[in-house]
Amino acid sequence: MMGRMFGNGYYGDWNTMPEGMRQMMQQYYGSLRPFGALFGLMEFITWVLVIALLVSLIRYFWLKVDEK
């Protein structure tokens, strides 16, 4: 999780992860492994919602400027 947050992108690859982080995060990653597909789906849905929000805000302000 920390590697992904800082842009390293280990994605559960224990071989590229530093030894200290591997020991610290082993239980965390192991217990969340069954939910990996769900996390990917949730990330995709979040990005779709963020893009929809941006499009709707742009459209709202565009129409508001056109009224004046």
Buried (B, 14 or more C-beta within 10 A) or exposed (E): EEBEEEEEEBEEEEEEBEEEBBEEBEEEBEEBEEEEEEEEEEEEEEEEEEEEEEEEEEEEEEEEEEEE
